[in-house]
């Protein structure tokens, strides 16, 4: 006799993030900070900013210090490679 079991696979949790910004002060141009906070997805995360610096900056903390004033593109990739 065969037995069957119903299995429900949940949809992945949508991956988004919030962020906070500390602006540079006038005395120190490179004193700003961007902190990213993931919501959903699968840890560990890889965070990235791209903007005023000549190349993109990536880390696994989500904290970017000594950021100069400007416009940045920020991104997040989770353990499943989902951006």
Secondary structure, DSSP 8 states (H G I E B T S, - for coil): ---------------EEEEEEE---SS-TT-EEEEEEEESS-SS-EEEEESSSSS-EEESS-EEEEE-SS--EEEEE-TT---
